[in-house]
Amino acid sequence: MSCGDSHGHCAEYIERLYVFIDNELAEADHDTIQQHLDECGDCLKEYDLETTVRALIKKSCAETAPDELRQRVLWSIRQVQITITES
């Protein structure tokens, strides 16, 4: 069953969705939001979208820079440090 915006309270759940996903809610609030997601297809779609985006970001952030790039960055940092020290 999808309640959509016609009930007017979905916005309240969407606002708290990020805290819900981060597991930073009290148990009672968590249960209330979970029940709403179980009953509201529109809010569940928002939840699914947010968790998918977060998973993609997490996966992208796990990559490491190539050694050559890291060495160039470190060299640039050292050059800035030398310039600051000499000033």
PyMOL Python script that loads the backbone (N, CA, C, O; Angstrom):
from pymol import cmd

cmd.read_pdbstr("""\
ATOM      1  N   MET A   1       0.840  -1.173   0.000  1.00  0.00           N
ATOM      2  CA  MET A   1       0.000   0.000   0.000  1.00  0.00           C
ATOM      3  C   MET A   1       0.886   1.238   0.000  1.00  0.00           C
ATOM      4  O   MET A   1       1.820   1.331   0.797  1.00  0.00           O
ATOM      5  N   SER A   2       0.610   2.169  -0.868  1.00  0.00           N
ATOM      6  CA  SER A   2       1.420   3.372  -0.993  1.00  0.00           C
ATOM      7  C   SER A   2       0.625   4.574  -0.519  1.00  0.00           C
ATOM      8  O   SER A   2      -0.465   4.837  -1.027  1.00  0.00           O
ATOM      9  N   CYS A   3       1.156   5.303   0.445  1.00  0.00           N
ATOM     10  CA  CYS A   3       0.419   6.461   0.947  1.00  0.00           C
ATOM     11  C   CYS A   3       0.795   7.727   0.205  1.00  0.00           C
ATOM     12  O   CYS A   3       0.015   8.679   0.180  1.00  0.00           O
ATOM     13  N   GLY A   4       1.986   7.760  -0.408  1.00  0.00           N
ATOM     14  CA  GLY A   4       2.385   8.925  -1.179  1.00  0.00           C
ATOM     15  C   GLY A   4       2.307  10.205  -0.383  1.00  0.00           C
ATOM     16  O   GLY A   4       2.348  10.171   0.847  1.00  0.00           O
ATOM     17  N   ASP A   5       2.196  11.322  -1.053  1.00  0.00           N
ATOM     18  CA  ASP A   5       2.122  12.618  -0.383  1.00  0.00           C
ATOM     19  C   ASP A   5       0.700  12.970   0.023  1.00  0.00           C
ATOM     20  O   ASP A   5       0.488  13.985   0.686  1.00  0.00           O
ATOM     21  N   SER A   6      -0.276  12.161  -0.357  1.00  0.00           N
ATOM     22  CA  SER A   6      -1.670  12.497  -0.063  1.00  0.00           C
ATOM     23  C   SER A   6      -1.950  12.546   1.437  1.00  0.00           C
ATOM     24  O   SER A   6      -2.853  13.264   1.865  1.00  0.00           O
ATOM     25  N   HIS A   7      -1.201  11.804   2.239  1.00  0.00           N
ATOM     26  CA  HIS A   7      -1.407  11.843   3.683  1.00  0.00           C
ATOM     27  C   HIS A   7      -0.644  12.979   4.343  1.00  0.00           C
ATOM     28  O   HIS A   7      -0.917  13.323   5.492  1.00  0.00           O
ATOM     29  N   GLY A   8       0.310  13.563   3.630  1.00  0.00           N
ATOM     30  CA  GLY A   8       1.023  14.724   4.142  1.00  0.00           C
ATOM     31  C   GLY A   8       2.098  14.422   5.169  1.00  0.00           C
ATOM     32  O   GLY A   8       2.865  15.320   5.517  1.00  0.00           O
ATOM     33  N   HIS A   9       2.187  13.211   5.663  1.00  0.00           N
ATOM     34  CA  HIS A   9       3.191  12.922   6.687  1.00  0.00           C
ATOM     35  C   HIS A   9       4.404  12.192   6.127  1.00  0.00           C
ATOM     36  O   HIS A   9       5.361  11.950   6.862  1.00  0.00           O
ATOM     37  N   CYS A  10       4.390  11.840   4.865  1.00  0.00           N
ATOM     38  CA  CYS A  10       5.550  11.161   4.272  1.00  0.00           C
ATOM     39  C   CYS A  10       6.786  12.049   4.342  1.00  0.00           C
ATOM     40  O   CYS A  10       7.893  11.547   4.538  1.00  0.00           O
ATOM     41  N   ALA A  11       6.617  13.346   4.186  1.00  0.00           N
ATOM     42  CA  ALA A  11       7.756  14.266   4.242  1.00  0.00           C
ATOM     43  C   ALA A  11       8.482  14.139   5.576  1.00  0.00           C
ATOM     44  O   ALA A  11       9.708  14.227   5.628  1.00  0.00           O
ATOM     45  N   GLU A  12       7.734  13.935   6.648  1.00  0.00           N
ATOM     46  CA  GLU A  12       8.342  13.769   7.966  1.00  0.00           C
ATOM     47  C   GLU A  12       9.211  12.504   8.005  1.00  0.00           C
ATOM     48  O   GLU A  12      10.297  12.508   8.584  1.00  0.00           O
ATOM     49  N   TYR A  13       8.733  11.447   7.396  1.00  0.00           N
ATOM     50  CA  TYR A  13       9.499  10.194   7.377  1.00  0.00           C
ATOM     51  C   TYR A  13      10.730  10.326   6.489  1.00  0.00           C
ATOM     52  O   TYR A  13      11.805   9.832   6.830  1.00  0.00           O
ATOM     53  N   ILE A  14      10.570  10.992   5.350  1.00  0.00           N
ATOM     54  CA  ILE A  14      11.695  11.181   4.439  1.00  0.00           C
ATOM     55  C   ILE A  14      12.794  11.993   5.123  1.00  0.00           C
ATOM     56  O   ILE A  14      13.976  11.692   4.961  1.00  0.00           O
ATOM     57  N   GLU A  15      12.417  13.013   5.882  1.00  0.00           N
ATOM     58  CA  GLU A  15      13.400  13.822   6.608  1.00  0.00           C
ATOM     59  C   GLU A  15      14.211  12.979   7.591  1.00  0.00           C
ATOM     60  O   GLU A  15      15.402  13.221   7.785  1.00  0.00           O
ATOM     61  N   ARG A  16      13.568  11.998   8.203  1.00  0.00           N
ATOM     62  CA  ARG A  16      14.237  11.158   9.202  1.00  0.00           C
ATOM     63  C   ARG A  16      14.865   9.920   8.591  1.00  0.00           C
ATOM     64  O   ARG A  16      15.505   9.136   9.292  1.00  0.00           O
ATOM     65  N   LEU A  17      14.687   9.737   7.287  1.00  0.00           N
ATOM     66  CA  LEU A  17      15.173   8.540   6.613  1.00  0.00           C
ATOM     67  C   LEU A  17      16.688   8.408   6.699  1.00  0.00           C
ATOM     68  O   LEU A  17      17.203   7.305   6.883  1.00  0.00           O
ATOM     69  N   TYR A  18      17.410   9.524   6.566  1.00  0.00           N
ATOM     70  CA  TYR A  18      18.873   9.475   6.595  1.00  0.00           C
ATOM     71  C   TYR A  18      19.376   9.024   7.967  1.00  0.00           C
ATOM     72  O   TYR A  18      20.340   8.263   8.057  1.00  0.00           O
ATOM     73  N   VAL A  19      18.742   9.481   9.007  1.00  0.00           N
ATOM     74  CA  VAL A  19      19.119   9.076  10.356  1.00  0.00           C
ATOM     75  C   VAL A  19      18.763   7.603  10.562  1.00  0.00           C
ATOM     76  O   VAL A  19      19.492   6.864  11.223  1.00  0.00           O
ATOM     77  N   PHE A  20      17.639   7.190   9.989  1.00  0.00           N
ATOM     78  CA  PHE A  20      17.213   5.797  10.052  1.00  0.00           C
ATOM     79  C   PHE A  20      18.258   4.896   9.384  1.00  0.00           C
ATOM     80  O   PHE A  20      18.644   3.871   9.946  1.00  0.00           O
ATOM     81  N   ILE A  21      18.712   5.277   8.192  1.00  0.00           N
ATOM     82  CA  ILE A  21      19.684   4.482   7.454  1.00  0.00           C
ATOM     83  C   ILE A  21      20.995   4.388   8.229  1.00  0.00           C
ATOM     84  O   ILE A  21      21.664   3.355   8.200  1.00  0.00           O
ATOM     85  N   ASP A  22      21.358   5.458   8.914  1.00  0.00           N
ATOM     86  CA  ASP A  22      22.598   5.479   9.691  1.00  0.00           C
ATOM     87  C   ASP A  22      22.463   4.791  11.041  1.00  0.00           C
ATOM     88  O   ASP A  22      23.417   4.777  11.819  1.00  0.00           O
ATOM     89  N   ASN A  23      21.301   4.221  11.336  1.00  0.00           N
ATOM     90  CA  ASN A  23      21.023   3.552  12.614  1.00  0.00           C
ATOM     91  C   ASN A  23      21.272   4.464  13.806  1.00  0.00           C
ATOM     92  O   ASN A  23      21.867   4.047  14.799  1.00  0.00           O
ATOM     93  N   GLU A  24      20.817   5.712  13.706  1.00  0.00           N
ATOM     94  CA  GLU A  24      21.023   6.679  14.778  1.00  0.00           C
ATOM     95  C   GLU A  24      19.708   7.092  15.439  1.00  0.00           C
ATOM     96  O   GLU A  24      19.613   8.177  16.013  1.00  0.00           O
ATOM     97  N   LEU A  25      18.715   6.243  15.360  1.00  0.00           N
ATOM     98  CA  LEU A  25      17.411   6.534  15.970  1.00  0.00           C
ATOM     99  C   LEU A  25      17.192   5.661  17.191  1.00  0.00           C
ATOM    100  O   LEU A  25      17.746   4.568  17.313  1.00  0.00           O
ATOM    101  N   ALA A  26      16.373   6.171  18.083  1.00  0.00           N
ATOM    102  CA  ALA A  26      15.936   5.350  19.212  1.00  0.00           C
ATOM    103  C   ALA A  26      15.128   4.181  18.642  1.00  0.00           C
ATOM    104  O   ALA A  26      14.564   4.280  17.553  1.00  0.00           O
ATOM    105  N   GLU A  27      15.079   3.088  19.382  1.00  0.00           N
ATOM    106  CA  GLU A  27      14.415   1.877  18.894  1.00  0.00           C
ATOM    107  C   GLU A  27      12.955   2.123  18.515  1.00  0.00           C
ATOM    108  O   GLU A  27      12.485   1.611  17.499  1.00  0.00           O
ATOM    109  N   ALA A  28      12.234   2.904  19.325  1.00  0.00           N
ATOM    110  CA  ALA A  28      10.824   3.177  19.037  1.00  0.00           C
ATOM    111  C   ALA A  28      10.674   3.943  17.725  1.00  0.00           C
ATOM    112  O   ALA A  28       9.795   3.634  16.921  1.00  0.00           O
ATOM    113  N   ASP A  29      11.528   4.940  17.510  1.00  0.00           N
ATOM    114  CA  ASP A  29      11.474   5.702  16.260  1.00  0.00           C
ATOM    115  C   ASP A  29      11.856   4.820  15.079  1.00  0.00           C
ATOM    116  O   ASP A  29      11.259   4.910  14.005  1.00  0.00           O
ATOM    117  N   HIS A  30      12.844   3.978  15.284  1.00  0.00           N
ATOM    118  CA  HIS A  30      13.270   3.047  14.235  1.00  0.00           C
ATOM    119  C   HIS A  30      12.112   2.147  13.828  1.00  0.00           C
ATOM    120  O   HIS A  30      11.851   1.957  12.640  1.00  0.00           O
ATOM    121  N   ASP A  31      11.423   1.600  14.811  1.00  0.00           N
ATOM    122  CA  ASP A  31      10.300   0.705  14.535  1.00  0.00           C
ATOM    123  C   ASP A  31       9.171   1.431  13.808  1.00  0.00           C
ATOM    124  O   ASP A  31       8.534   0.863  12.921  1.00  0.00           O
ATOM    125  N   THR A  32       8.922   2.686  14.183  1.00  0.00           N
ATOM    126  CA  THR A  32       7.871   3.477  13.543  1.00  0.00           C
ATOM    127  C   THR A  32       8.199   3.708  12.072  1.00  0.00           C
ATOM    128  O   THR A  32       7.337   3.553  11.207  1.00  0.00           O
ATOM    129  N   ILE A  33       9.434   4.077  11.795  1.00  0.00           N
ATOM    130  CA  ILE A  33       9.831   4.320  10.402  1.00  0.00           C
ATOM    131  C   ILE A  33       9.824   3.015   9.618  1.00  0.00           C
ATOM    132  O   ILE A  33       9.392   2.991   8.465  1.00  0.00           O
ATOM    133  N   GLN A  34      10.295   1.935  10.222  1.00  0.00           N
ATOM    134  CA  GLN A  34      10.281   0.646   9.536  1.00  0.00           C
ATOM    135  C   GLN A  34       8.857   0.247   9.178  1.00  0.00           C
ATOM    136  O   GLN A  34       8.608  -0.243   8.076  1.00  0.00           O
ATOM    137  N   GLN A  35       7.929   0.450  10.091  1.00  0.00           N
ATOM    138  CA  GLN A  35       6.529   0.121   9.814  1.00  0.00           C
ATOM    139  C   GLN A  35       6.005   0.969   8.658  1.00  0.00           C
ATOM    140  O   GLN A  35       5.294   0.469   7.786  1.00  0.00           O
ATOM    141  N   HIS A  36       6.358   2.255   8.653  1.00  0.00           N
ATOM    142  CA  HIS A  36       5.913   3.127   7.569  1.00  0.00           C
ATOM    143  C   HIS A  36       6.491   2.651   6.234  1.00  0.00           C
ATOM    144  O   HIS A  36       5.779   2.622   5.230  1.00  0.00           O
ATOM    145  N   LEU A  37       7.768   2.281   6.215  1.00  0.00           N
ATOM    146  CA  LEU A  37       8.379   1.790   4.982  1.00  0.00           C
ATOM    147  C   LEU A  37       7.713   0.503   4.504  1.00  0.00           C
ATOM    148  O   LEU A  37       7.576   0.275   3.302  1.00  0.00           O
ATOM    149  N   ASP A  38       7.306  -0.326   5.444  1.00  0.00           N
ATOM    150  CA  ASP A  38       6.613  -1.567   5.092  1.00  0.00           C
ATOM    151  C   ASP A  38       5.260  -1.297   4.437  1.00  0.00           C
ATOM    152  O   ASP A  38       4.773  -2.109   3.650  1.00  0.00           O
ATOM    153  N   GLU A  39       4.658  -0.158   4.762  1.00  0.00           N
ATOM    154  CA  GLU A  39       3.315   0.169   4.271  1.00  0.00           C
ATOM    155  C   GLU A  39       3.303   1.174   3.119  1.00  0.00           C
ATOM    156  O   GLU A  39       2.291   1.301   2.429  1.00  0.00           O
ATOM    157  N   CYS A  40       4.391   1.880   2.904  1.00  0.00           N
ATOM    158  CA  CYS A  40       4.405   2.973   1.935  1.00  0.00           C
ATOM    159  C   CYS A  40       5.420   2.718   0.825  1.00  0.00           C
ATOM    160  O   CYS A  40       6.627   2.834   1.037  1.00  0.00           O
ATOM    161  N   GLY A  41       4.934   2.378  -0.328  1.00  0.00           N
ATOM    162  CA  GLY A  41       5.807   2.086  -1.462  1.00  0.00           C
ATOM    163  C   GLY A  41       6.621   3.288  -1.909  1.00  0.00           C
ATOM    164  O   GLY A  41       7.771   3.131  -2.318  1.00  0.00           O
ATOM    165  N   ASP A  42       6.046   4.493  -1.841  1.00  0.00           N
ATOM    166  CA  ASP A  42       6.779   5.692  -2.263  1.00  0.00           C
ATOM    167  C   ASP A  42       7.976   5.961  -1.360  1.00  0.00           C
ATOM    168  O   ASP A  42       9.067   6.254  -1.848  1.00  0.00           O
ATOM    169  N   CYS A  43       7.783   5.867  -0.074  1.00  0.00           N
ATOM    170  CA  CYS A  43       8.889   6.088   0.864  1.00  0.00           C
ATOM    171  C   CYS A  43       9.917   4.960   0.758  1.00  0.00           C
ATOM    172  O   CYS A  43      11.117   5.192   0.906  1.00  0.00           O
ATOM    173  N   LEU A  44       9.445   3.750   0.504  1.00  0.00           N
ATOM    174  CA  LEU A  44      10.363   2.622   0.334  1.00  0.00           C
ATOM    175  C   LEU A  44      11.252   2.845  -0.894  1.00  0.00           C
ATOM    176  O   LEU A  44      12.430   2.489  -0.880  1.00  0.00           O
ATOM    177  N   LYS A  45      10.689   3.431  -1.952  1.00  0.00           N
ATOM    178  CA  LYS A  45      11.488   3.750  -3.138  1.00  0.00           C
ATOM    179  C   LYS A  45      12.576   4.764  -2.786  1.00  0.00           C
ATOM    180  O   LYS A  45      13.712   4.635  -3.243  1.00  0.00           O
ATOM    181  N   GLU A  46      12.241   5.764  -1.981  1.00  0.00           N
ATOM    182  CA  GLU A  46      13.232   6.754  -1.538  1.00  0.00           C
ATOM    183  C   GLU A  46      14.325   6.080  -0.719  1.00  0.00           C
ATOM    184  O   GLU A  46      15.508   6.375  -0.887  1.00  0.00           O
ATOM    185  N   TYR A  47      13.927   5.182   0.160  1.00  0.00           N
ATOM    186  CA  TYR A  47      14.880   4.429   0.975  1.00  0.00           C
ATOM    187  C   TYR A  47      15.814   3.612   0.083  1.00  0.00           C
ATOM    188  O   TYR A  47      17.032   3.642   0.258  1.00  0.00           O
ATOM    189  N   ASP A  48      15.239   2.885  -0.871  1.00  0.00           N
ATOM    190  CA  ASP A  48      16.046   2.061  -1.777  1.00  0.00           C
ATOM    191  C   ASP A  48      17.015   2.921  -2.589  1.00  0.00           C
ATOM    192  O   ASP A  48      18.174   2.547  -2.768  1.00  0.00           O
ATOM    193  N   LEU A  49      16.552   4.058  -3.076  1.00  0.00           N
ATOM    194  CA  LEU A  49      17.413   4.952  -3.842  1.00  0.00           C
ATOM    195  C   LEU A  49      18.580   5.441  -2.991  1.00  0.00           C
ATOM    196  O   LEU A  49      19.729   5.415  -3.432  1.00  0.00           O
ATOM    197  N   GLU A  50      18.288   5.881  -1.780  1.00  0.00           N
ATOM    198  CA  GLU A  50      19.331   6.408  -0.895  1.00  0.00           C
ATOM    199  C   GLU A  50      20.349   5.332  -0.532  1.00  0.00           C
ATOM    200  O   GLU A  50      21.550   5.601  -0.525  1.00  0.00           O
ATOM    201  N   THR A  51      19.896   4.134  -0.234  1.00  0.00           N
ATOM    202  CA  THR A  51      20.840   3.068   0.126  1.00  0.00           C
ATOM    203  C   THR A  51      21.677   2.644  -1.089  1.00  0.00           C
ATOM    204  O   THR A  51      22.843   2.279  -0.936  1.00  0.00           O
ATOM    205  N   THR A  52      21.098   2.690  -2.274  1.00  0.00           N
ATOM    206  CA  THR A  52      21.844   2.370  -3.490  1.00  0.00           C
ATOM    207  C   THR A  52      22.925   3.408  -3.754  1.00  0.00           C
ATOM    208  O   THR A  52      24.063   3.060  -4.069  1.00  0.00           O
ATOM    209  N   VAL A  53      22.572   4.676  -3.626  1.00  0.00           N
ATOM    210  CA  VAL A  53      23.539   5.757  -3.837  1.00  0.00           C
ATOM    211  C   VAL A  53      24.675   5.637  -2.823  1.00  0.00           C
ATOM    212  O   VAL A  53      25.846   5.766  -3.182  1.00  0.00           O
ATOM    213  N   ARG A  54      24.336   5.394  -1.574  1.00  0.00           N
ATOM    214  CA  ARG A  54      25.371   5.257  -0.544  1.00  0.00           C
ATOM    215  C   ARG A  54      26.299   4.084  -0.833  1.00  0.00           C
ATOM    216  O   ARG A  54      27.508   4.180  -0.625  1.00  0.00           O
ATOM    217  N   ALA A  55      25.739   2.981  -1.311  1.00  0.00           N
ATOM    218  CA  ALA A  55      26.570   1.814  -1.633  1.00  0.00           C
ATOM    219  C   ALA A  55      27.519   2.122  -2.787  1.00  0.00           C
ATOM    220  O   ALA A  55      28.679   1.711  -2.763  1.00  0.00           O
ATOM    221  N   LEU A  56      27.033   2.843  -3.795  1.00  0.00           N
ATOM    222  CA  LEU A  56      27.889   3.218  -4.923  1.00  0.00           C
ATOM    223  C   LEU A  56      29.009   4.154  -4.479  1.00  0.00           C
ATOM    224  O   LEU A  56      30.152   4.008  -4.912  1.00  0.00           O
ATOM    225  N   ILE A  57      28.686   5.102  -3.627  1.00  0.00           N
ATOM    226  CA  ILE A  57      29.697   6.029  -3.124  1.00  0.00           C
ATOM    227  C   ILE A  57      30.739   5.276  -2.314  1.00  0.00           C
ATOM    228  O   ILE A  57      31.938   5.505  -2.467  1.00  0.00           O
ATOM    229  N   LYS A  58      30.282   4.383  -1.459  1.00  0.00           N
ATOM    230  CA  LYS A  58      31.205   3.601  -0.635  1.00  0.00           C
ATOM    231  C   LYS A  58      32.133   2.765  -1.502  1.00  0.00           C
ATOM    232  O   LYS A  58      33.330   2.671  -1.231  1.00  0.00           O
ATOM    233  N   LYS A  59      31.581   2.161  -2.542  1.00  0.00           N
ATOM    234  CA  LYS A  59      32.388   1.340  -3.444  1.00  0.00           C
ATOM    235  C   LYS A  59      33.403   2.213  -4.178  1.00  0.00           C
ATOM    236  O   LYS A  59      34.556   1.811  -4.340  1.00  0.00           O
ATOM    237  N   SER A  60      32.998   3.386  -4.618  1.00  0.00           N
ATOM    238  CA  SER A  60      33.894   4.290  -5.346  1.00  0.00           C
ATOM    239  C   SER A  60      35.011   4.803  -4.453  1.00  0.00           C
ATOM    240  O   SER A  60      36.135   5.008  -4.911  1.00  0.00           O
ATOM    241  N   CYS A  61      34.708   5.008  -3.198  1.00  0.00           N
ATOM    242  CA  CYS A  61      35.708   5.546  -2.274  1.00  0.00           C
ATOM    243  C   CYS A  61      36.718   4.494  -1.841  1.00  0.00           C
ATOM    244  O   CYS A  61      37.725   4.838  -1.222  1.00  0.00           O
ATOM    245  N   ALA A  62      36.486   3.254  -2.142  1.00  0.00           N
ATOM    246  CA  ALA A  62      37.392   2.183  -1.734  1.00  0.00           C
ATOM    247  C   ALA A  62      38.586   2.054  -2.678  1.00  0.00           C
ATOM    248  O   ALA A  62      39.562   1.375  -2.359  1.00  0.00           O
ATOM    249  N   GLU A  63      38.508   2.701  -3.835  1.00  0.00           N
ATOM    250  CA  GLU A  63      39.602   2.618  -4.791  1.00  0.00           C
ATOM    251  C   GLU A  63      40.791   3.442  -4.305  1.00  0.00           C
ATOM    252  O   GLU A  63      40.620   4.446  -3.614  1.00  0.00           O
ATOM    253  N   THR A  64      41.997   3.009  -4.672  1.00  0.00           N
ATOM    254  CA  THR A  64      43.203   3.744  -4.292  1.00  0.00           C
ATOM    255  C   THR A  64      43.844   4.344  -5.535  1.00  0.00           C
ATOM    256  O   THR A  64      43.711   3.825  -6.644  1.00  0.00           O
ATOM    257  N   ALA A  65      44.533   5.436  -5.319  1.00  0.00           N
ATOM    258  CA  ALA A  65      45.220   6.110  -6.417  1.00  0.00           C
ATOM    259  C   ALA A  65      46.448   5.314  -6.838  1.00  0.00           C
ATOM    260  O   ALA A  65      47.063   4.643  -6.009  1.00  0.00           O
ATOM    261  N   PRO A  66      46.815   5.379  -8.121  1.00  0.00           N
ATOM    262  CA  PRO A  66      48.037   4.702  -8.575  1.00  0.00           C
ATOM    263  C   PRO A  66      49.261   5.282  -7.864  1.00  0.00           C
ATOM    264  O   PRO A  66      49.258   6.445  -7.460  1.00  0.00           O
ATOM    265  N   ASP A  67      50.305   4.465  -7.714  1.00  0.00           N
ATOM    266  CA  ASP A  67      51.522   4.888  -7.022  1.00  0.00           C
ATOM    267  C   ASP A  67      52.129   6.150  -7.633  1.00  0.00           C
ATOM    268  O   ASP A  67      52.563   7.046  -6.908  1.00  0.00           O
ATOM    269  N   GLU A  68      52.159   6.220  -8.951  1.00  0.00           N
ATOM    270  CA  GLU A  68      52.754   7.383  -9.613  1.00  0.00           C
ATOM    271  C   GLU A  68      52.016   8.674  -9.227  1.00  0.00           C
ATOM    272  O   GLU A  68      52.649   9.696  -8.962  1.00  0.00           O
ATOM    273  N   LEU A  69      50.707   8.624  -9.196  1.00  0.00           N
ATOM    274  CA  LEU A  69      49.923   9.797  -8.811  1.00  0.00           C
ATOM    275  C   LEU A  69      50.181  10.161  -7.353  1.00  0.00           C
ATOM    276  O   LEU A  69      50.358  11.335  -7.029  1.00  0.00           O
ATOM    277  N   ARG A  70      50.203   9.174  -6.483  1.00  0.00           N
ATOM    278  CA  ARG A  70      50.474   9.451  -5.061  1.00  0.00           C
ATOM    279  C   ARG A  70      51.843  10.090  -4.872  1.00  0.00           C
ATOM    280  O   ARG A  70      51.993  11.013  -4.071  1.00  0.00           O
ATOM    281  N   GLN A  71      52.841   9.606  -5.605  1.00  0.00           N
ATOM    282  CA  GLN A  71      54.186  10.169  -5.505  1.00  0.00           C
ATOM    283  C   GLN A  71      54.216  11.627  -5.970  1.00  0.00           C
ATOM    284  O   GLN A  71      54.886  12.464  -5.365  1.00  0.00           O
ATOM    285  N   ARG A  72      53.490  11.920  -7.043  1.00  0.00           N
ATOM    286  CA  ARG A  72      53.438  13.308  -7.537  1.00  0.00           C
ATOM    287  C   ARG A  72      52.751  14.217  -6.530  1.00  0.00           C
ATOM    288  O   ARG A  72      53.181  15.350  -6.312  1.00  0.00           O
ATOM    289  N   VAL A  73      51.693  13.723  -5.923  1.00  0.00           N
ATOM    290  CA  VAL A  73      50.987  14.525  -4.909  1.00  0.00           C
ATOM    291  C   VAL A  73      51.894  14.767  -3.708  1.00  0.00           C
ATOM    292  O   VAL A  73      51.981  15.891  -3.215  1.00  0.00           O
ATOM    293  N   LEU A  74      52.563  13.732  -3.238  1.00  0.00           N
ATOM    294  CA  LEU A  74      53.474  13.887  -2.103  1.00  0.00           C
ATOM    295  C   LEU A  74      54.606  14.863  -2.438  1.00  0.00           C
ATOM    296  O   LEU A  74      54.983  15.679  -1.597  1.00  0.00           O
ATOM    297  N   TRP A  75      55.150  14.787  -3.654  1.00  0.00           N
ATOM    298  CA  TRP A  75      56.203  15.695  -4.073  1.00  0.00           C
ATOM    299  C   TRP A  75      55.686  17.132  -4.062  1.00  0.00           C
ATOM    300  O   TRP A  75      56.383  18.040  -3.609  1.00  0.00           O
ATOM    301  N   SER A  76      54.459  17.341  -4.560  1.00  0.00           N
ATOM    302  CA  SER A  76      53.862  18.686  -4.575  1.00  0.00           C
ATOM    303  C   SER A  76      53.668  19.211  -3.155  1.00  0.00           C
ATOM    304  O   SER A  76      53.905  20.390  -2.890  1.00  0.00           O
ATOM    305  N   ILE A  77      53.249  18.360  -2.263  1.00  0.00           N
ATOM    306  CA  ILE A  77      53.071  18.765  -0.859  1.00  0.00           C
ATOM    307  C   ILE A  77      54.412  19.170  -0.260  1.00  0.00           C
ATOM    308  O   ILE A  77      54.503  20.180   0.438  1.00  0.00           O
ATOM    309  N   ARG A  78      55.439  18.394  -0.530  1.00  0.00           N
ATOM    310  CA  ARG A  78      56.772  18.730  -0.008  1.00  0.00           C
ATOM    311  C   ARG A  78      57.247  20.074  -0.556  1.00  0.00           C
ATOM    312  O   ARG A  78      57.848  20.863   0.174  1.00  0.00           O
ATOM    313  N   GLN A  79      56.984  20.339  -1.829  1.00  0.00           N
ATOM    314  CA  GLN A  79      57.387  21.608  -2.428  1.00  0.00           C
ATOM    315  C   GLN A  79      56.674  22.781  -1.749  1.00  0.00           C
ATOM    316  O   GLN A  79      57.280  23.825  -1.505  1.00  0.00           O
ATOM    317  N   VAL A  80      55.401  22.604  -1.451  1.00  0.00           N
ATOM    318  CA  VAL A  80      54.653  23.645  -0.756  1.00  0.00           C
ATOM    319  C   VAL A  80      55.214  23.837   0.647  1.00  0.00           C
ATOM    320  O   VAL A  80      55.359  24.970   1.105  1.00  0.00           O
ATOM    321  N   GLN A  81      55.530  22.745   1.333  1.00  0.00           N
ATOM    322  CA  GLN A  81      56.108  22.838   2.673  1.00  0.00           C
ATOM    323  C   GLN A  81      57.433  23.578   2.642  1.00  0.00           C
ATOM    324  O   GLN A  81      57.698  24.410   3.510  1.00  0.00           O
ATOM    325  N   ILE A  82      58.264  23.286   1.659  1.00  0.00           N
ATOM    326  CA  ILE A  82      59.568  23.963   1.539  1.00  0.00           C
ATOM    327  C   ILE A  82      59.348  25.456   1.290  1.00  0.00           C
ATOM    328  O   ILE A  82      60.017  26.293   1.897  1.00  0.00           O
ATOM    329  N   THR A  83      58.424  25.785   0.410  1.00  0.00           N
ATOM    330  CA  THR A  83      58.131  27.178   0.106  1.00  0.00           C
ATOM    331  C   THR A  83      57.637  27.927   1.352  1.00  0.00           C
ATOM    332  O   THR A  83      58.049  29.059   1.604  1.00  0.00           O
ATOM    333  N   ILE A  84      56.764  27.297   2.116  1.00  0.00           N
ATOM    334  CA  ILE A  84      56.239  27.920   3.338  1.00  0.00           C
ATOM    335  C   ILE A  84      57.364  28.091   4.355  1.00  0.00           C
ATOM    336  O   ILE A  84      57.456  29.133   5.004  1.00  0.00           O
ATOM    337  N   THR A  85      58.212  27.089   4.501  1.00  0.00           N
ATOM    338  CA  THR A  85      59.315  27.128   5.457  1.00  0.00           C
ATOM    339  C   THR A  85      60.308  28.243   5.093  1.00  0.00           C
ATOM    340  O   THR A  85      60.829  28.923   5.976  1.00  0.00           O
ATOM    341  N   GLU A  86      60.562  28.423   3.821  1.00  0.00           N
ATOM    342  CA  GLU A  86      61.509  29.428   3.366  1.00  0.00           C
ATOM    343  C   GLU A  86      60.941  30.847   3.460  1.00  0.00           C
ATOM    344  O   GLU A  86      61.700  31.816   3.450  1.00  0.00           O
ATOM    345  N   SER A  87      59.646  30.973   3.550  1.00  0.00           N
ATOM    346  CA  SER A  87      59.020  32.308   3.584  1.00  0.00           C
ATOM    347  C   SER A  87      59.176  33.007   4.891  1.00  0.00           C
ATOM    348  O   SER A  87      58.699  34.130   5.051  1.00  0.00           O
TER     349      SER A  87
END
""", "prot")
cmd.dss("prot")
cmd.show_as("cartoon", "prot")
cmd.util.cbc("prot")
cmd.orient("prot")
